[in-house]
Amino acid sequence: MRLTRAESKAANKRALIEAAREIVGRDGSKAKLEDIAELAGLTTGAVYSLFGGKNELMAAMVDDYVGPLDLRAAGAAGAAGAGGPLEEVVAEIARRFLRMSADPQAAGKMLFETRVLDLVLNDPDLRGRLNTSIRSTEGDLAALFTGREHAGAAVTGEQARRLARALKALLSGLGQGVVLGAHEAGEADEEFFVEAARALITPKVLGPA
C-alpha cells in the first residue's frame, strides 16, 4: 500500500526522531546530524526539510522524551491494572516500575537519559523543553490519582500533583539502583517498592484537601 505524502512525511519524521534517540544515546552532545540521517535512511537535506535543522530535530526528540525509565508507561499500565482506592493504583505503579527497572533493556534507557542531560544542560531552549516533558509526565500521573478515594475523601488535583512529583522522584531513584545493582538484598523486591511508594501517601506529602 502506497503512503500518502502526509503519511510519508510523518513516517520520515518519526524515523529521524528514533534515529536521533539512538545516536544521542550513543554520543550525547557530540551527536552528528550525518549519523542521524544515515541511520534513518534519509539525507541531511531531509532533516532541514522536515525540521528546519539539527537544533529543531533535537528539540523534537526532547519533546518526544518519555522520562526516567518510562514512568509514564508504568503509570498507564498501573491504572489499567488497578482500580479503586489511591493506595491500590500507587502500589500497582510501583510493581510495574520495578519490573521495568529489572528488564535487561533498562540499562540502555538509563544511558539514554544520561546522554539527554548531557545534551540539554548547556542549551536553555532544550532544557526548557525537557522540563515541559517532565511536567507532562507528572501531569499524566496526577490525572491517574485525581478523584481516587483516600481516607474517606476524593483526592484533589493539587494533592494528586504533589503525590505524582514525589512518586516520580522516589521510583526514579529506586529504579536506577536496580539497574546499577546498588541495592542490598531485600531492598529491590516488590514488597519494598510497594511499601516505599505507599509511604508517600501522607498528609504532609498530599497537602490540604
N, C-alpha and C positions, 0 to 999 in steps of 0.2 A: 504494500500500500504506500503510495507516494505521499510525503508530507506536504502540507501547505507551506507557503512562505513563512507564515507566522509560527507554525509548528516547528519548522526547521530553525528559525531564529531562536526560539525558546530552547530547543534541544542543544544548539551550539552554546548558548549562554550557560546552560546547566553543565555542559561538558567542560567549559572553561573554569567555572567555579569549582567543580570537583577536581580538576587538574591543579588549580591554584591551591586547594586544600592540601593536596599531596606534595606539591613542590614546597610550599611554605612549611609543611610538616617536616620536610627533609632539610631545608636550607634556611628557614626563618627569614630574617630581614634581607638575606643575600639572595633570595629567590629571583630568578631571571625570567623575564617575560618570554624569551625564546623557548625556555624549557617548558613553561606552562603551555604555550601554544602547541609545541610539538607533542606533548603528552595528550592534549585534547584532540590531536589530529587536525589542527587548524593552523592558520598563519598568524603572525603578529598583526597583520592588517585586519584580521577578523576581530581581534581584541579592540582595536581602535574603532572599528565599525560598530561593534556591539556595545562597548562600554565607554569608549572615548579615550582609553589609555590604561596603563598599568595601575595607577592610583585608584581609578574608578573600579577596576576589577577587584583590587584588594578590598575596597570598601564594600563591594557586593559580597565578597567572600565573608567578611566580618559580619555583615548583616545576616548572612545565612548561618552564622555560627550558632550552634545549639547551646553549648555551655558545658561545664565540668562533667565529663563522663556521661553526657546525655541525660541530665537530670530531668529535662522536660519529658523525655520518653518514659522515664521511670514514673513520673507523676501521672502521665496519661494511662500507663498500664496499671498503676496503683488504683486510680479512680475506677477503672473498668473492673478491677478485681475485688473491690471492696465498696460496700455502700454503708449507709447508716452513720453512726457517730464519728466525730472527728478522730478519735483515737484509732479507729479501725483503718481509716484511709491513710493516716500517718504511718501506722505500722506496716501496711502493705507497700507503701512507697519505700520504706526503709528496707524491706525484704528484697524488693525488685532492684534497688540500687546496689545492695550487697552482691547480688548475682551478676549484675553488670560489671561491678568492680573486679570480681573474680574471673571474669571472662578473659581468655588469652589475648583478645584484641584490645583490652583496656589500656595496656601499656602504650600502644600506638596512639590511642586517643589522648592520653595524658601528655605524650611528647608533642602532639599537635597543639595542645593548649599552651604548652611552654613556648612553642615557636610563635604562636599568635601573640602572646605577650611580648616577645622579643620584637615582633613587627610593629605593635601599636604603641609601645611605651614612649617612643620618640616622635609620634605623629598625633597631634591633638585631635585631628578630624577622625582618624581611625579609633583613637581611644574613646572619643565620644560615641561613636557607633557601637563599639563593644559594650560600653556602659548601657546603651539603649537595649542591646540584645540581652544583657544580664537582667535588666529590669523587666524585660518582656518575659523571661523565664520565671522570675519571681511572680509576675502578674498572673501567669498561667497556673502556677501552684496555688496562689491566693484564691483564684477562681474555683479551684477544687475544694477549698476549705470553707469558703463563704457559705453561710446558711447551714453548715453541719451542726448537729446537736452536740453541745458540750456543757456539762454542769447545769442541765435543765434549761439551757437557752441556746438560741441560734448564734453561731459565730458571725461577727460583723465583718465587713470588708476590711476595715483597718486592723482588726485582730488577725484576720487571715493574712494580710500583707506582712505584719510583724512576724508571724509564725513562719511564713514562707521564707523570709530572709534568713531567719535563724536556722531553719531546717536545711536550707541550701548550703550555708556555711558549715554546718555540722557534718552533713553527709559528704560534702566535697572533701573535707579533711580526713574523715574516716576512710573514704574510698581511696584516696591517694595512699594512705597507709597500707591498704590491702594490696594495691598494685606494687608498691615497693617492698612488700613483705616485712613491714616495720612493726606489726602488731605482735604482742605476746600471745601465747595460747589462750583462747577464750575471749580475746578482745576483738576478734574479727568474725565471730559466729553470728547467726541470725538473731539469737536472743539478745546479744549485746547491742546490735544495731537497732533492733526494735525498741528496747528499753531506753537507749540513749535518745532516740527520736521522740518517744513518748514523754521523756523527762522535760522536754521543751514546752509541753502544754501546761503552763503555769500562769497564774495571774500576772506575774512580773513580765513574762515574755509577751503574753497576749495583750496586756494593757486593759484599760477600761472598756466596758461593753458600749 
